[in-house]
Amino acid sequence: MSEQEKNMQQNPEWLPLIADQQAMHIEFIDLVQSSANPEIVVLNFIQRFPESTPLPEHQPQEGAIGRLVARFAFTWPHIERIRDLLDRLLTQRENSQIASEGGK
């Protein structure tokens, strides 16, 4: 059995991926805007000024509140899976906070 097959058996959420440096760059997001139609949901991820420092070649236009970092389109089934994932993460966080407070 290959190492990849072992990893997939041990962690079903593990997927073999290719990621370039741009994909691995982490941005902090202050605001998420959405638009939707019956087929897809588009999420815009935004950093608000002054938290994000604009690059010299991208000086903000007067009145700009931030910069668009990324846009992603999702189908409604993907949005449901993301919702379920976020619900699980919030529950895990709440449970770990309760456990750590109970131990004090």
C-alpha positions as a printed NumPy array, in Angstrom:
array([[  0.   ,   0.   ,   0.   ],
       [  1.414,   3.388,  -0.969],
       [  1.98 ,   6.208,   1.511],
       [ -0.793,   8.183,  -0.2  ],
       [ -3.285,   5.308,   0.233],
       [ -2.339,   5.007,   3.922],
       [ -2.914,   8.743,   4.456],
       [ -6.297,   8.563,   2.748],
       [ -7.364,   5.6  ,   4.917],
       [ -6.235,   7.29 ,   8.131],
       [ -7.795,  10.641,   7.235],
       [-10.65 ,  10.457,   4.71 ],
       [-10.568,  14.259,   4.318],
       [ -6.922,  14.155,   3.171],
       [ -6.596,  14.797,  -0.543],
       [ -3.456,  14.816,  -2.659],
       [ -3.153,  18.384,  -3.935],
       [ -0.85 ,  20.599,  -5.903],
       [ -0.491,  24.074,  -4.372],
       [  1.684,  26.875,  -5.667],
       [  2.987,  29.692,  -3.461],
       [  0.092,  31.971,  -4.357],
       [ -2.404,  29.33 ,  -3.248],
       [ -0.545,  28.863,   0.047],
       [ -0.494,  32.601,   0.844],
       [ -2.858,  33.393,   3.742],
       [ -4.873,  36.623,   3.773],
       [ -6.908,  37.85 ,   6.726],
       [-10.418,  38.801,   5.714],
       [-12.527,  41.474,   7.388],
       [-15.654,  41.329,   5.262],
       [-17.426,  38.789,   3.082],
       [-20.001,  39.946,   0.552],
       [-22.261,  37.585,  -1.335],
       [-24.467,  37.477,  -4.384],
       [-26.543,  34.534,  -5.498],
       [-28.794,  33.178,  -8.185],
       [-30.584,  29.812,  -8.4  ],
       [-27.397,  28.068,  -9.619],
       [-24.456,  29.637,  -7.742],
       [-23.336,  31.783,  -4.845],
       [-20.418,  34.199,  -5.336],
       [-18.453,  35.209,  -2.238],
       [-16.183,  38.266,  -2.278],
       [-13.459,  38.316,   0.393],
       [-12.377,  41.841,   1.366],
       [ -9.72 ,  43.415,   3.581],
       [-10.818,  46.765,   4.961],
       [ -8.483,  49.764,   5.127],
       [ -6.421,  50.623,   7.167],
       [ -5.999,  46.979,   8.294],
       [ -4.736,  46.055,   4.859],
       [ -1.912,  48.118,   3.466],
       [ -2.275,  48.696,  -0.25 ],
       [  0.678,  47.919,  -2.45 ],
       [  2.362,  51.019,  -3.931],
       [  1.192,  50.093,  -7.43 ],
       [ -2.389,  49.662,  -6.151],
       [ -3.128,  52.875,  -4.31 ],
       [ -6.798,  52.96 ,  -3.376],
       [ -9.218,  55.224,  -5.119],
       [-10.59 ,  57.984,  -2.968],
       [-13.414,  56.643,  -0.837],
       [-12.351,  52.985,  -1.143],
       [-12.986,  51.051,   2.064],
       [-10.685,  48.124,   1.308],
       [ -9.376,  45.758,  -1.292],
       [-10.878,  42.713,  -2.891],
       [ -8.629,  39.761,  -2.017],
       [-10.472,  36.94 ,  -3.795],
       [-13.764,  35.904,  -5.354],
       [-15.098,  32.361,  -5.369],
       [-18.193,  30.79 ,  -6.924],
       [-19.943,  27.874,  -5.227],
       [-22.898,  25.702,  -6.132],
       [-25.676,  25.476,  -3.561],
       [-24.655,  21.915,  -2.539],
       [-21.126,  23.243,  -1.879],
       [-22.569,  26.057,   0.244],
       [-24.468,  23.463,   2.303],
       [-21.252,  21.48 ,   2.865],
       [-19.411,  24.649,   3.873],
       [-22.237,  25.503,   6.283],
       [-21.998,  22.031,   7.831],
       [-18.211,  22.343,   8.098],
       [-18.485,  25.741,   9.812],
       [-21.152,  24.397,  12.197],
       [-18.821,  21.509,  13.159],
       [-15.894,  23.894,  13.693],
       [-17.991,  26.194,  15.883],
       [-19.245,  23.249,  17.931],
       [-15.681,  21.958,  18.39 ],
       [-14.536,  25.418,  19.466],
       [-17.401,  25.768,  21.937],
       [-16.709,  22.315,  23.356],
       [-12.996,  23.03 ,  23.769],
       [-13.744,  26.361,  25.478],
       [-16.172,  24.672,  27.859],
       [-13.608,  21.953,  28.598],
       [-10.819,  24.475,  29.217],
       [-13.035,  26.644,  31.453],
       [-14.167,  23.59 ,  33.405],
       [-10.561,  22.64 ,  34.108],
       [ -9.727,  25.972,  35.754]])
